Amino acid sequence: QVQLQESGPGLVKPSQTLSLTCTVSGGSISSATYYWSWIRQPAGKGLEWIGRIHPGGSTNYNPSLKSRVTISVDTSKNEFSLKLSSVTAADTAMYYCARVRLDYRLFDSWGQGTLVTVSS
Amino acid sequence: DIQMTQSPSSLSASVGDRVTITCRASLSISTYLNWYQQKPEKAPKLLIYAASTLQSGVPSRFTGSGSGTDFTLTISSLQPEDFATYYCQQSYSTPWTFGQGTKVEIK
């Protein structure tokens, strides 16, 4: 069974770049039947989709974040990454990585999440 | 963006109750509607996809229905482990969007 694990700094200063990595185990990130995605959730609030990447490299981002987001994939390491630039306190949230099944575009496997706080 | 609106935002129910949660899309999404359950401090878990298909391993007391703009998630007999927050999500078009959540609490 596939497992996903987020990693990265838990504290980022305002105006800097948030960088997270999601390591995939128990399955290949190169499978053509899945996208790989990032989702975030501020404390006590709902879920916001950030963006997705296909193992071939094509990406799609939420327009609300598009100017600041980059998602990339490293198939040799079986991992994908998120970079969010020019962060503010509003970017403080739990960040999840997830696998997306292509047919119905559903999130069928999730990482446990990692809390990122933006503060000086 | 397609807006997803859930109702109610919260509800109180007892073990054994039948519970229904509604999700409405701002435009027609066919059956590209998924439901997730989230417990405190945990990642969401997929329950139902394509509006009515039960994800493998999910108890049959969970059912989904609907198409177009109106969808429902029903729990036929609420169990102690079902107290959680439930989210709908449209996968019809990007940006994929979620409802605001429905918190199911113990009465």
Interface residues (C-beta under 8 A of the other chain):
Chain A: G46 L47 E48 W49 R52 N60 N62 P63 S64 Y96 A98 R101 Y104 R105 L106 F107 D108 W110 G111 Q112 G113
Chain B: D1 Y32 N34 Y36 K42 A43 P44 K45 L46 Y49 A50 Q55 Y87 Q89 S91 T94 P95 W96 T97 F98 G99 Q100 G101
